[in-house]
Amino acid sequence: MKTSTVLFALCSLVGIEQAIAAPASELQTRATGTGNDDCDPIQGTLNIRGEDALTYDADCWAMLCGGKDPVMQKIASSYADKHRQVAAGSAASKQPFKNPSSNGIKALPPTTAWGLNQDWDSAEEFPFASTVKGGQGALLFPANKKSQDEQKISLSAFYSSNKIKGYDPAKKGQAGAEDGTWFTIKKFTGPVGPYCKAYNDDDISVCHKKTADPRWGYDPAEYAYIYDHASKTFKYQGK
């Protein structure tokens, strides 16, 4: 589902009524995205560098097909690492793809020259650990280390160029605490993978197809898992 559709779904009835009543000039101002709430997120374009195309392709599937919200709120950096932990996070720090069979995960695909022949044993997570909804309940996908390293650079650049601030939960309820913290990725540019291309085009038909980019040679949606804290196991969430 395209971002614009989700935005309308998330906005309260009161907000919609206000939008209908507002003059055109005010609506145009709102459309720029203040980032002050989930109905008016900063809308930015994310430029994919190279090997981060894999990690973002998994993320695009999560938003387009996997039911994850494309409207996110960046969290203060001190909280991000907690989101990766096992206790109350995504369990990405457990590195489940390093020993897939012992974690109830199916065998990983073979390495590729494009991926520098690195194993797909690094856990990509979505929503991002750097967001409020990151952590517990995040989807995990296998990726190689290079793709993760490049994503750190491109995602940091996205936050910086769009002046997206980190929300501090300790300041909940304080005036202005959430200002400039809400965002959505309106479009991905650069060497996009098939799911990000579909995300850009609002093409949900890709959700029902086998979609493997020849660069990495597998469909990340077929390797989507989530950590179940009750059973302390990884549950399959893919196609």
C-alpha positions, 0 to 999 in steps of 0.5 A: 500500500502506497504511503499516501494511502497509509497516511489517510488511514492513520490520520484521525477523523478530526484531522481529516475534518480539519484538512477538509475545512482548511484553505488550499494555501494551508494544505499546501504548507502541510504537504511539505511534511513538518514531521510533528506527527504521524499525519504529517511526516517528513517525506524524503527520498532515500538514495541507495548507494550499492549493496544496500539495495539488498537490505532496502529491498527487504524493507520495501517488501515489509512495507509494501507486502508485509504489513509494516507501516511506512510512517515511522518515528526516529528514536534517540540514538541511545535507544537503538541498540536496545532494540537489537537485543533479545530481552525486549528487542528484535533479537537481531543481536542473537545473530540468528542467520549465523547458525540458521538450523539451530535457530529453526531457520531454513538453509540460506541461499548460496553467496554471490560475487556481487555480495563479495561472496560474504555469507548472508548471516547479518540480520537486517531488521524492519522497522529500523532499530533507529525508530520507535517501532523498531525492536520487538516485533521487527521482521528479520532478514538475512543480508551480508555485512557489506550491505549492512555497512552501506545501509548505515551510511545511506540511512544516516545521510537520509536522516541528516539531509531531511533534518529528522530528529530523534524522539526521546521517550523520557520527554513524552508529553512535553511540548515539542518533544515529537516535533520533526521526528516523524518521517516516511520514505517517499521514494528510493533512488539509485540501484533499486531492487525489485521490491523497492521499484514496486514500492515506488510504483505502488505495484502490489502485484509483486507481493504474489510473485517470486522476486529474486534480483540476480545480484543477490540471487534470492527473494528476501521475502522468503527468509523473513522471520520474527522473534517470538519472545513467548516461545523464545524461537524465530517464527517464519513470516515470509511468503 
